[in-house]
Amino acid sequence: MKDDGFMMLDAVLAMLIFSIIIGILVPALMMIKTTVAHADNTLEFSRSLYIEILKHDAPDDFKHEDYIMKGDSICDKENMELCVSIK
């Protein structure tokens, strides 16, 4: 049993590496997942708005019940964080 100290050091090192993986990679993965979901929502909003704007002659004449004009941007009525600048 002269290698007990080495085995304890090896176990502590393995736990340290495991805690680094859990402490850094899991929050990074969660942040990436949130970013991808937000980008997907923004892309879907931009696509639907683009299709609706194509039905009108000019963005200034644009009126639709799902969108709100705020200054130089058009925003989603349900989610005010989704806005697209028109100028």
PEUR-V313974 format. One record per helix or strand. SS is the DSSP state (A for helix, B for strand). FROM is the first residue (numbers start at 0). LEN is the number of residues. If there is no record, write none. Layout:
ss->SS from->FROM len->LEN
ss->SS from->FROM len->LEN
//
This chain:
ss->A from->3 len->51
ss->A from->58 len->3
ss->B from->66 len->4
ss->B from->72 len->4
ss->B from->82 len->3
//
